[in-house]
Amino acid sequence: MSIIKSFSVGNGDMFYIKHNSDNFSIIDCCLTDDNKEDIVNEIID
């Protein structure tokens, strides 16, 4: 089963999709100094 997660970032939203494999997609990536560590750590997990 795929997992889709959204984050509110800057002037919009960022989404990542974890496919039912080792692959994932990120759409509209917007990482700032304030949020990049939290978002990247969650994606790694």
C-alpha positions in Angstrom: 0.0 0.0 0.0 1.3 3.5 -0.9 1.5 6.2 1.8 0.9 9.9 0.9 1.9 12.6 3.3 1.5 16.3 3.0 3.3 19.2 4.8 2.4 22.8 4.9 5.5 24.7 3.7 6.0 28.3 2.8 3.3 29.4 0.4 1.9 26.0 -0.3 2.1 22.3 0.4 4.7 19.6 -0.1 3.8 16.0 -0.7 5.7 12.8 -0.5 4.5 9.4 -1.8 6.1 6.2 -0.4 5.4 3.6 -3.0 5.0 -0.1 -2.1 8.7 -0.5 -2.7 12.0 1.1 -1.8 11.0 4.1 -4.0 9.4 7.4 -3.1 8.4 10.6 -4.8 8.5 14.2 -3.5 6.2 16.8 -5.1 6.7 20.6 -4.7 9.6 20.3 -2.3 10.2 23.4 -0.3 12.7 23.0 2.5 13.8 25.9 4.7 16.2 26.1 7.7 13.1 25.9 9.9 11.6 22.7 8.6 14.2 20.7 6.6 15.5 18.6 9.5 12.1 17.5 10.6 10.8 16.7 7.1 14.0 14.9 6.0 14.1 12.8 9.2 10.5 11.7 8.7 11.1 10.7 5.1 14.2 8.7 6.2 12.0 6.9 8.8 
